[in-house]
């Protein structure tokens, strides 16, 4: 969110906040192990962007988002299976 805020794009910030709110349960349930890595990736991208290496920061965030999307999809699948499993 920090990078989105820095962009000044309030609509993108609103959309991302809404998406994050919807995914919060899934992330909390199955993605505990990824939080530290996610923060590290985001911090590195922000630091690199602040240092003026925009192309690297963009590439790093695209890679991060792609990996995170795959992880979130798998976590959502597992959560849905758990919620629908017979007791």
Secondary structure, DSSP 8 states (H G I E B T S, - for coil): -HHHHHHT-HHHHHHHHHHHHHHHHHHHHH-GGGHHHHHHHHHHHHHHHHTT-HHHHHHHHHHHHHHHHHHHHHHHHHHHHHHHS--
